[in-house]
């Protein structure tokens, strides 16, 4: 069952250039550099071919759907999901769109996870990830953080290329505002516990880092960044910004994304020196975007890479779920 709910303004990272590099005082480069350092193959808008979905039409059980399996997974989901239009903030006069999926559970209240999309916008694939997060027992909300840049909230899915161009206009402050708006809305639901975590992919992984640095609002309990980096100064993780993090954080990367892999030893060293709760994993042979790709075949087949992507997903997703359940108090 799917519906549209309108709430109006109710209170309630250099290999190819793509995203605007926002330079901060002291040569601090923002999480927007994430896209500026992506390989050209990773910047290409993802395609989906349901006929080539691996592991069956709906993909591999127990994992989020791959790009090829996302549409079928959503169509077959037994969970209630809906579009909601929510205010950017308590005093805002404009709104953003979000996709909410509810778990089937005997618990009276469930914690919230905010799912942050890639540079390709709030795609069918991201909505399918939210569906899997709900299958794990969370209220999952995926906000469209380009709602303002595209002229207002809409349920129409942008092409990957269009979203990638619009995302240049989304500032770090606006990302934080949108994630907070989604968390605030979801925690206002009668079935929601007052705890939330954030996880995101690619641009959304960098957004997760930025949000953890920003601090969130009451109830913020942790973040998981898939192939996204924190702020960088002179090609090194910015220790001053990482010092602001007060919640557990996990980074999961595909080792073929060498730009983030090169940062990971320094991230680990800084986070340990700061006494932060942090775990990082770099999956051999897997690409940037391994969770979306899994073993979906590309036009030019690379079965070794496909197997590596699937193996990464099969480790990373249970690890993510265990992390979220621990931080959000689900046994």
BALOBA-1460 file (C-alpha; in Angstrom, 3 decimals):
// residues 331
<rec num="1" residu="x" x="0.000" y="0.000" z="0.000"/>
<rec num="2" residu="x" x="1.397" y="3.382" z="-1.026"/>
<rec num="3" residu="x" x="0.011" y="6.812" z="-0.516"/>
<rec num="4" residu="x" x="0.932" y="10.499" z="-0.659"/>
<rec num="5" residu="x" x="0.745" y="12.575" z="2.482"/>
<rec num="6" residu="x" x="1.056" y="16.379" z="2.289"/>
<rec num="7" residu="x" x="2.088" y="18.157" z="5.470"/>
<rec num="8" residu="x" x="2.671" y="21.567" z="3.896"/>
<rec num="9" residu="x" x="4.720" y="23.607" z="6.312"/>
<rec num="10" residu="x" x="3.426" y="21.947" z="9.395"/>
<rec num="11" residu="x" x="5.706" y="22.384" z="12.420"/>
<rec num="12" residu="x" x="6.586" y="19.302" z="12.887"/>
<rec num="13" residu="x" x="35.640" y="14.814" z="-2.470"/>
<rec num="14" residu="x" x="40.895" y="14.622" z="-8.122"/>
<rec num="15" residu="x" x="39.722" y="12.351" z="-10.715"/>
<rec num="16" residu="x" x="36.815" y="14.087" z="-12.362"/>
<rec num="17" residu="x" x="34.867" y="17.201" z="-11.501"/>
<rec num="18" residu="x" x="31.195" y="17.035" z="-10.795"/>
<rec num="19" residu="x" x="30.077" y="18.689" z="-7.598"/>
<rec num="20" residu="x" x="30.979" y="22.198" z="-6.537"/>
<rec num="21" residu="x" x="34.021" y="22.303" z="-4.285"/>
<rec num="22" residu="x" x="33.110" y="24.529" z="-1.403"/>
<rec num="23" residu="x" x="36.291" y="25.804" z="0.180"/>
<rec num="24" residu="x" x="36.167" y="26.765" z="3.786"/>
<rec num="25" residu="x" x="38.538" y="29.057" z="5.732"/>
<rec num="26" residu="x" x="41.973" y="27.534" z="6.333"/>
<rec num="27" residu="x" x="41.828" y="25.495" z="3.094"/>
<rec num="28" residu="x" x="39.238" y="23.171" z="4.558"/>
<rec num="29" residu="x" x="37.472" y="21.385" z="1.763"/>
<rec num="30" residu="x" x="33.971" y="20.283" z="2.427"/>
<rec num="31" residu="x" x="32.328" y="16.929" z="2.008"/>
<rec num="32" residu="x" x="31.215" y="18.244" z="-1.386"/>
<rec num="33" residu="x" x="34.734" y="17.318" z="-2.574"/>
<rec num="34" residu="x" x="33.478" y="13.753" z="-2.489"/>
<rec num="35" residu="x" x="32.082" y="14.042" z="-5.975"/>
<rec num="36" residu="x" x="34.957" y="16.158" z="-7.282"/>
<rec num="37" residu="x" x="37.226" y="13.182" z="-6.641"/>
<rec num="38" residu="x" x="35.012" y="10.460" z="-8.070"/>
<rec num="39" residu="x" x="36.196" y="8.417" z="-11.037"/>
<rec num="40" residu="x" x="34.410" y="9.076" z="-14.326"/>
<rec num="41" residu="x" x="32.879" y="5.595" z="-14.327"/>
<rec num="42" residu="x" x="31.299" y="6.298" z="-10.962"/>
<rec num="43" residu="x" x="29.892" y="9.629" z="-12.138"/>
<rec num="44" residu="x" x="27.944" y="8.010" z="-14.951"/>
<rec num="45" residu="x" x="24.251" y="7.924" z="-14.203"/>
<rec num="46" residu="x" x="23.314" y="4.380" z="-13.162"/>
<rec num="47" residu="x" x="21.104" y="2.345" z="-15.397"/>
<rec num="48" residu="x" x="18.798" y="-0.461" z="-14.366"/>
<rec num="49" residu="x" x="17.948" y="-3.583" z="-16.341"/>
<rec num="50" residu="x" x="15.446" y="-5.667" z="-14.385"/>
<rec num="51" residu="x" x="15.824" y="-8.534" z="-16.857"/>
<rec num="52" residu="x" x="19.448" y="-8.926" z="-15.740"/>
<rec num="53" residu="x" x="18.827" y="-8.914" z="-12.001"/>
<rec num="54" residu="x" x="20.927" y="-11.535" z="-10.224"/>
<rec num="55" residu="x" x="19.710" y="-13.710" z="-7.377"/>
<rec num="56" residu="x" x="16.178" y="-13.638" z="-8.805"/>
<rec num="57" residu="x" x="13.967" y="-10.771" z="-9.935"/>
<rec num="58" residu="x" x="14.022" y="-9.223" z="-6.480"/>
<rec num="59" residu="x" x="17.773" y="-9.665" z="-5.957"/>
<rec num="60" residu="x" x="19.517" y="-11.363" z="-3.067"/>
<rec num="61" residu="x" x="17.424" y="-12.039" z="-0.002"/>
<rec num="62" residu="x" x="18.541" y="-10.277" z="3.137"/>
<rec num="63" residu="x" x="20.290" y="-7.490" z="1.244"/>
<rec num="64" residu="x" x="18.981" y="-4.253" z="-0.195"/>
<rec num="65" residu="x" x="18.021" y="-4.763" z="-3.813"/>
<rec num="66" residu="x" x="20.627" y="-4.050" z="-6.465"/>
<rec num="67" residu="x" x="19.862" y="-1.428" z="-9.091"/>
<rec num="68" residu="x" x="18.436" y="-4.081" z="-11.418"/>
<rec num="69" residu="x" x="16.220" y="-5.600" z="-8.746"/>
<rec num="70" residu="x" x="14.998" y="-2.438" z="-7.021"/>
<rec num="71" residu="x" x="11.763" y="-1.929" z="-8.945"/>
<rec num="72" residu="x" x="10.599" y="-5.507" z="-8.444"/>
<rec num="73" residu="x" x="11.569" y="-5.424" z="-4.778"/>
<rec num="74" residu="x" x="9.471" y="-2.330" z="-4.173"/>
<rec num="75" residu="x" x="6.505" y="-3.724" z="-6.063"/>
<rec num="76" residu="x" x="6.518" y="-6.901" z="-3.978"/>
<rec num="77" residu="x" x="7.124" y="-5.294" z="-0.595"/>
<rec num="78" residu="x" x="4.611" y="-6.159" z="2.124"/>
<rec num="79" residu="x" x="5.465" y="-2.971" z="4.010"/>
<rec num="80" residu="x" x="3.437" y="0.203" z="3.970"/>
<rec num="81" residu="x" x="5.287" y="3.082" z="2.318"/>
<rec num="82" residu="x" x="4.277" y="6.596" z="1.396"/>
<rec num="83" residu="x" x="5.483" y="9.888" z="0.049"/>
<rec num="84" residu="x" x="5.427" y="12.732" z="2.548"/>
<rec num="85" residu="x" x="5.975" y="16.435" z="2.068"/>
<rec num="86" residu="x" x="7.689" y="17.938" z="5.089"/>
<rec num="87" residu="x" x="8.939" y="21.411" z="6.039"/>
<rec num="88" residu="x" x="12.660" y="22.125" z="5.828"/>
<rec num="89" residu="x" x="12.486" y="23.439" z="9.382"/>
<rec num="90" residu="x" x="10.111" y="24.743" z="12.052"/>
<rec num="91" residu="x" x="10.133" y="28.249" z="10.537"/>
<rec num="92" residu="x" x="10.450" y="27.214" z="6.894"/>
<rec num="93" residu="x" x="7.921" y="28.208" z="4.266"/>
<rec num="94" residu="x" x="9.029" y="25.578" z="1.745"/>
<rec num="95" residu="x" x="9.075" y="21.796" z="1.837"/>
<rec num="96" residu="x" x="10.994" y="18.747" z="0.748"/>
<rec num="97" residu="x" x="9.756" y="15.355" z="-0.375"/>
<rec num="98" residu="x" x="10.611" y="12.145" z="1.429"/>
<rec num="99" residu="x" x="9.821" y="8.433" z="1.139"/>
<rec num="100" residu="x" x="8.861" y="6.697" z="4.372"/>
<rec num="101" residu="x" x="8.657" y="2.935" z="4.921"/>
<rec num="102" residu="x" x="7.212" y="1.361" z="8.056"/>
<rec num="103" residu="x" x="8.330" y="-1.920" z="9.609"/>
<rec num="104" residu="x" x="6.030" y="-4.819" z="10.288"/>
<rec num="105" residu="x" x="6.688" y="-5.310" z="13.978"/>
<rec num="106" residu="x" x="5.082" y="-6.078" z="17.294"/>
<rec num="107" residu="x" x="6.996" y="-3.229" z="18.935"/>
<rec num="108" residu="x" x="4.875" y="-0.285" z="19.877"/>
<rec num="109" residu="x" x="7.616" y="2.096" z="18.823"/>
<rec num="110" residu="x" x="10.549" y="1.705" z="16.434"/>
<rec num="111" residu="x" x="13.663" y="3.839" z="16.034"/>
<rec num="112" residu="x" x="14.266" y="5.846" z="12.892"/>
<rec num="113" residu="x" x="16.930" y="5.623" z="10.204"/>
<rec num="114" residu="x" x="17.457" y="8.388" z="7.666"/>
<rec num="115" residu="x" x="18.691" y="7.049" z="4.323"/>
<rec num="116" residu="x" x="20.676" y="9.625" z="2.321"/>
<rec num="117" residu="x" x="20.786" y="9.247" z="-1.436"/>
<rec num="118" residu="x" x="23.738" y="9.292" z="-3.830"/>
<rec num="119" residu="x" x="24.555" y="12.091" z="-6.294"/>
<rec num="120" residu="x" x="21.854" y="10.547" z="-8.463"/>
<rec num="121" residu="x" x="19.047" y="11.730" z="-6.217"/>
<rec num="122" residu="x" x="16.186" y="9.946" z="-4.538"/>
<rec num="123" residu="x" x="16.059" y="7.048" z="-6.963"/>
<rec num="124" residu="x" x="14.040" y="3.860" z="-7.064"/>
<rec num="125" residu="x" x="17.151" y="2.110" z="-5.765"/>
<rec num="126" residu="x" x="17.405" y="4.347" z="-2.703"/>
<rec num="127" residu="x" x="13.722" y="3.803" z="-1.958"/>
<rec num="128" residu="x" x="14.359" y="0.045" z="-2.145"/>
<rec num="129" residu="x" x="17.219" y="0.438" z="0.350"/>
<rec num="130" residu="x" x="14.795" y="2.199" z="2.666"/>
<rec num="131" residu="x" x="12.403" y="-0.721" z="2.243"/>
<rec num="132" residu="x" x="15.112" y="-3.159" z="3.334"/>
<rec num="133" residu="x" x="15.946" y="-0.959" z="6.312"/>
<rec num="134" residu="x" x="12.291" y="-1.159" z="7.328"/>
<rec num="135" residu="x" x="12.448" y="-4.934" z="6.902"/>
<rec num="136" residu="x" x="15.187" y="-4.852" z="9.545"/>
<rec num="137" residu="x" x="12.839" y="-3.196" z="12.015"/>
<rec num="138" residu="x" x="13.346" y="0.526" z="11.559"/>
<rec num="139" residu="x" x="11.115" y="3.324" z="10.403"/>
<rec num="140" residu="x" x="13.095" y="4.348" z="7.328"/>
<rec num="141" residu="x" x="12.860" y="7.777" z="5.749"/>
<rec num="142" residu="x" x="14.730" y="8.818" z="2.601"/>
<rec num="143" residu="x" x="14.575" y="12.587" z="1.984"/>
<rec num="144" residu="x" x="14.986" y="14.150" z="-1.438"/>
<rec num="145" residu="x" x="17.743" y="16.641" z="-0.636"/>
<rec num="146" residu="x" x="17.496" y="18.253" z="-4.065"/>
<rec num="147" residu="x" x="13.856" y="19.200" z="-3.476"/>
<rec num="148" residu="x" x="14.693" y="22.897" z="-3.182"/>
<rec num="149" residu="x" x="17.197" y="22.872" z="-6.065"/>
<rec num="150" residu="x" x="14.659" y="21.255" z="-8.375"/>
<rec num="151" residu="x" x="12.061" y="23.925" z="-7.599"/>
<rec num="152" residu="x" x="10.046" y="22.165" z="-4.908"/>
<rec num="153" residu="x" x="8.957" y="18.785" z="-3.642"/>
<rec num="154" residu="x" x="8.031" y="16.200" z="-6.241"/>
<rec num="155" residu="x" x="7.463" y="12.468" z="-6.433"/>
<rec num="156" residu="x" x="8.830" y="12.406" z="-9.997"/>
<rec num="157" residu="x" x="12.176" y="10.625" z="-10.169"/>
<rec num="158" residu="x" x="14.886" y="12.710" z="-11.781"/>
<rec num="159" residu="x" x="17.265" y="11.164" z="-14.270"/>
<rec num="160" residu="x" x="20.648" y="10.449" z="-12.726"/>
<rec num="161" residu="x" x="22.289" y="13.113" z="-14.902"/>
<rec num="162" residu="x" x="19.736" y="15.751" z="-13.951"/>
<rec num="163" residu="x" x="20.069" y="15.003" z="-10.251"/>
<rec num="164" residu="x" x="23.874" y="15.090" z="-10.496"/>
<rec num="165" residu="x" x="23.739" y="18.597" z="-11.980"/>
<rec num="166" residu="x" x="21.217" y="19.889" z="-9.459"/>
<rec num="167" residu="x" x="23.109" y="18.483" z="-6.513"/>
<rec num="168" residu="x" x="25.834" y="21.082" z="-7.122"/>
<rec num="169" residu="x" x="23.405" y="23.597" z="-5.665"/>
<rec num="170" residu="x" x="22.874" y="21.772" z="-2.360"/>
<rec num="171" residu="x" x="25.066" y="23.244" z="0.354"/>
<rec num="172" residu="x" x="26.395" y="21.397" z="3.391"/>
<rec num="173" residu="x" x="24.055" y="23.425" z="5.576"/>
<rec num="174" residu="x" x="21.082" y="22.440" z="3.425"/>
<rec num="175" residu="x" x="22.025" y="18.770" z="3.631"/>
<rec num="176" residu="x" x="22.114" y="18.951" z="7.410"/>
<rec num="177" residu="x" x="18.812" y="20.788" z="7.444"/>
<rec num="178" residu="x" x="17.158" y="18.186" z="5.236"/>
<rec num="179" residu="x" x="18.410" y="15.232" z="7.264"/>
<rec num="180" residu="x" x="17.225" y="16.899" z="10.448"/>
<rec num="181" residu="x" x="13.844" y="17.648" z="8.896"/>
<rec num="182" residu="x" x="13.440" y="13.996" z="7.928"/>
<rec num="183" residu="x" x="14.490" y="12.768" z="11.374"/>
<rec num="184" residu="x" x="12.224" y="15.243" z="13.142"/>
<rec num="185" residu="x" x="9.232" y="14.259" z="11.024"/>
<rec num="186" residu="x" x="9.795" y="10.519" z="11.429"/>
<rec num="187" residu="x" x="10.282" y="10.780" z="15.193"/>
<rec num="188" residu="x" x="7.001" y="12.686" z="15.421"/>
<rec num="189" residu="x" x="5.095" y="9.625" z="14.228"/>
<rec num="190" residu="x" x="3.141" y="7.783" z="16.942"/>
<rec num="191" residu="x" x="4.976" y="4.543" z="16.150"/>
<rec num="192" residu="x" x="8.445" y="6.120" z="16.403"/>
<rec num="193" residu="x" x="10.945" y="5.958" z="19.233"/>
<rec num="194" residu="x" x="12.877" y="9.137" z="19.916"/>
<rec num="195" residu="x" x="16.152" y="7.806" z="18.512"/>
<rec num="196" residu="x" x="17.590" y="7.984" z="15.019"/>
<rec num="197" residu="x" x="20.685" y="7.173" z="12.982"/>
<rec num="198" residu="x" x="21.812" y="8.206" z="9.507"/>
<rec num="199" residu="x" x="23.386" y="6.226" z="6.710"/>
<rec num="200" residu="x" x="24.125" y="7.205" z="3.137"/>
<rec num="201" residu="x" x="25.873" y="6.284" z="-0.068"/>
<rec num="202" residu="x" x="28.423" y="8.182" z="-2.152"/>
<rec num="203" residu="x" x="27.416" y="11.850" z="-1.760"/>
<rec num="204" residu="x" x="25.140" y="10.591" z="0.976"/>
<rec num="205" residu="x" x="28.124" y="8.994" z="2.706"/>
<rec num="206" residu="x" x="29.879" y="12.350" z="2.798"/>
<rec num="207" residu="x" x="26.639" y="13.873" z="4.001"/>
<rec num="208" residu="x" x="26.576" y="11.351" z="6.835"/>
<rec num="209" residu="x" x="30.060" y="12.458" z="7.929"/>
<rec num="210" residu="x" x="29.057" y="16.094" z="7.731"/>
<rec num="211" residu="x" x="25.927" y="15.459" z="9.713"/>
<rec num="212" residu="x" x="27.840" y="13.652" z="12.458"/>
<rec num="213" residu="x" x="30.213" y="16.605" z="12.629"/>
<rec num="214" residu="x" x="27.257" y="18.974" z="12.783"/>
<rec num="215" residu="x" x="25.802" y="17.002" z="15.684"/>
<rec num="216" residu="x" x="22.196" y="16.491" z="14.696"/>
<rec num="217" residu="x" x="19.364" y="16.910" z="17.165"/>
<rec num="218" residu="x" x="18.259" y="15.092" z="20.301"/>
<rec num="219" residu="x" x="18.140" y="11.357" z="19.689"/>
<rec num="220" residu="x" x="20.942" y="11.227" z="17.091"/>
<rec num="221" residu="x" x="22.776" y="7.967" z="17.793"/>
<rec num="222" residu="x" x="25.192" y="7.129" z="14.973"/>
<rec num="223" residu="x" x="26.071" y="7.171" z="11.291"/>
<rec num="224" residu="x" x="27.248" y="4.785" z="8.561"/>
<rec num="225" residu="x" x="28.994" y="6.255" z="5.520"/>
<rec num="226" residu="x" x="29.208" y="4.077" z="2.433"/>
<rec num="227" residu="x" x="32.100" y="5.219" z="0.200"/>
<rec num="228" residu="x" x="31.956" y="8.826" z="1.386"/>
<rec num="229" residu="x" x="34.649" y="10.884" z="3.109"/>
<rec num="230" residu="x" x="34.718" y="13.507" z="5.849"/>
<rec num="231" residu="x" x="36.042" y="17.033" z="5.434"/>
<rec num="232" residu="x" x="39.539" y="17.221" z="3.981"/>
<rec num="233" residu="x" x="42.331" y="19.758" z="4.497"/>
<rec num="234" residu="x" x="45.363" y="19.611" z="2.189"/>
<rec num="235" residu="x" x="44.338" y="16.117" z="1.079"/>
<rec num="236" residu="x" x="44.109" y="14.843" z="4.639"/>
<rec num="237" residu="x" x="41.062" y="14.297" z="6.872"/>
<rec num="238" residu="x" x="40.380" y="17.432" z="8.877"/>
<rec num="239" residu="x" x="41.071" y="16.547" z="12.511"/>
<rec num="240" residu="x" x="39.396" y="19.656" z="13.911"/>
<rec num="241" residu="x" x="36.057" y="18.777" z="12.358"/>
<rec num="242" residu="x" x="36.338" y="15.099" z="13.293"/>
<rec num="243" residu="x" x="36.894" y="16.167" z="16.898"/>
<rec num="244" residu="x" x="33.305" y="17.453" z="16.932"/>
<rec num="245" residu="x" x="31.793" y="14.002" z="16.385"/>
<rec num="246" residu="x" x="29.980" y="12.678" z="19.436"/>
<rec num="247" residu="x" x="28.340" y="9.528" z="18.035"/>
<rec num="248" residu="x" x="29.699" y="6.207" z="16.716"/>
<rec num="249" residu="x" x="30.552" y="6.271" z="13.001"/>
<rec num="250" residu="x" x="31.363" y="3.534" z="10.506"/>
<rec num="251" residu="x" x="32.921" y="3.874" z="7.013"/>
<rec num="252" residu="x" x="32.460" y="1.113" z="4.437"/>
<rec num="253" residu="x" x="34.347" y="1.505" z="1.149"/>
<rec num="254" residu="x" x="35.148" y="-0.428" z="-2.017"/>
<rec num="255" residu="x" x="38.936" y="-0.631" z="-2.400"/>
<rec num="256" residu="x" x="38.713" y="0.245" z="-6.104"/>
<rec num="257" residu="x" x="37.684" y="3.682" z="-4.879"/>
<rec num="258" residu="x" x="41.331" y="4.507" z="-4.189"/>
<rec num="259" residu="x" x="40.703" y="8.140" z="-3.242"/>
<rec num="260" residu="x" x="38.779" y="7.179" z="-0.113"/>
<rec num="261" residu="x" x="40.954" y="4.144" z="0.508"/>
<rec num="262" residu="x" x="43.960" y="6.462" z="0.617"/>
<rec num="263" residu="x" x="42.285" y="8.536" z="3.322"/>
<rec num="264" residu="x" x="41.203" y="5.632" z="5.504"/>
<rec num="265" residu="x" x="44.486" y="5.033" z="7.418"/>
<rec num="266" residu="x" x="44.565" y="8.696" z="8.402"/>
<rec num="267" residu="x" x="40.871" y="8.684" z="9.339"/>
<rec num="268" residu="x" x="41.482" y="5.644" z="11.523"/>
<rec num="269" residu="x" x="44.529" y="7.217" z="13.162"/>
<rec num="270" residu="x" x="42.800" y="10.524" z="13.859"/>
<rec num="271" residu="x" x="39.627" y="8.946" z="15.176"/>
<rec num="272" residu="x" x="41.596" y="6.650" z="17.497"/>
<rec num="273" residu="x" x="43.719" y="9.545" z="18.754"/>
<rec num="274" residu="x" x="40.538" y="11.497" z="19.456"/>
<rec num="275" residu="x" x="38.995" y="8.556" z="21.307"/>
<rec num="276" residu="x" x="36.099" y="8.289" z="18.889"/>
<rec num="277" residu="x" x="33.946" y="5.231" z="18.365"/>
<rec num="278" residu="x" x="34.856" y="4.440" z="14.741"/>
<rec num="279" residu="x" x="35.215" y="1.424" z="12.468"/>
<rec num="280" residu="x" x="36.355" y="1.435" z="8.833"/>
<rec num="281" residu="x" x="36.399" y="-1.379" z="6.295"/>
<rec num="282" residu="x" x="37.849" y="-1.307" z="2.778"/>
<rec num="283" residu="x" x="36.609" y="-4.213" z="0.639"/>
<rec num="284" residu="x" x="39.161" y="-5.726" z="-1.752"/>
<rec num="285" residu="x" x="38.082" y="-5.726" z="-5.392"/>
<rec num="286" residu="x" x="34.840" y="-3.844" z="-4.785"/>
<rec num="287" residu="x" x="33.974" y="-0.596" z="-6.506"/>
<rec num="288" residu="x" x="32.541" y="2.698" z="-5.403"/>
<rec num="289" residu="x" x="28.829" y="1.948" z="-5.385"/>
<rec num="290" residu="x" x="29.168" y="-1.735" z="-4.584"/>
<rec num="291" residu="x" x="25.893" y="-1.849" z="-2.702"/>
<rec num="292" residu="x" x="23.942" y="-0.632" z="-5.704"/>
<rec num="293" residu="x" x="25.963" y="-2.704" z="-8.196"/>
<rec num="294" residu="x" x="26.284" y="-5.999" z="-6.297"/>
<rec num="295" residu="x" x="26.593" y="-8.680" z="-8.995"/>
<rec num="296" residu="x" x="24.475" y="-6.905" z="-11.587"/>
<rec num="297" residu="x" x="26.319" y="-7.510" z="-14.868"/>
<rec num="298" residu="x" x="27.740" y="-4.464" z="-16.635"/>
<rec num="299" residu="x" x="27.712" y="-4.229" z="-20.437"/>
<rec num="300" residu="x" x="31.358" y="-5.268" z="-20.372"/>
<rec num="301" residu="x" x="31.287" y="-8.180" z="-17.960"/>
<rec num="302" residu="x" x="33.816" y="-8.417" z="-15.138"/>
<rec num="303" residu="x" x="32.745" y="-11.415" z="-13.139"/>
<rec num="304" residu="x" x="35.602" y="-11.050" z="-10.639"/>
<rec num="305" residu="x" x="34.473" y="-7.536" z="-9.850"/>
<rec num="306" residu="x" x="30.841" y="-8.577" z="-9.680"/>
<rec num="307" residu="x" x="31.678" y="-11.274" z="-7.143"/>
<rec num="308" residu="x" x="33.748" y="-8.794" z="-5.133"/>
<rec num="309" residu="x" x="30.888" y="-6.289" z="-5.086"/>
<rec num="310" residu="x" x="28.428" y="-8.908" z="-3.908"/>
<rec num="311" residu="x" x="30.844" y="-10.170" z="-1.233"/>
<rec num="312" residu="x" x="31.280" y="-6.598" z="-0.001"/>
<rec num="313" residu="x" x="27.524" y="-6.104" z="0.168"/>
<rec num="314" residu="x" x="27.068" y="-9.408" z="1.977"/>
<rec num="315" residu="x" x="29.461" y="-8.268" z="4.695"/>
<rec num="316" residu="x" x="28.606" y="-4.576" z="4.788"/>
<rec num="317" residu="x" x="24.838" y="-4.813" z="5.089"/>
<rec num="318" residu="x" x="24.669" y="-7.176" z="8.100"/>
<rec num="319" residu="x" x="27.437" y="-5.107" z="9.667"/>
<rec num="320" residu="x" x="25.368" y="-1.973" z="9.109"/>
<rec num="321" residu="x" x="22.216" y="-3.514" z="10.534"/>
<rec num="322" residu="x" x="24.067" y="-4.761" z="13.622"/>
<rec num="323" residu="x" x="25.580" y="-1.305" z="14.118"/>
<rec num="324" residu="x" x="22.213" y="0.412" z="13.795"/>
<rec num="325" residu="x" x="20.469" y="-2.020" z="16.108"/>
<rec num="326" residu="x" x="23.142" y="-1.598" z="18.740"/>
<rec num="327" residu="x" x="23.126" y="2.185" z="18.609"/>
<rec num="328" residu="x" x="19.348" y="2.418" z="18.458"/>
<rec num="329" residu="x" x="18.569" y="-0.129" z="21.148"/>
<rec num="330" residu="x" x="16.992" y="-2.925" z="19.125"/>
<rec num="331" residu="x" x="17.854" y="-6.356" z="20.440"/>
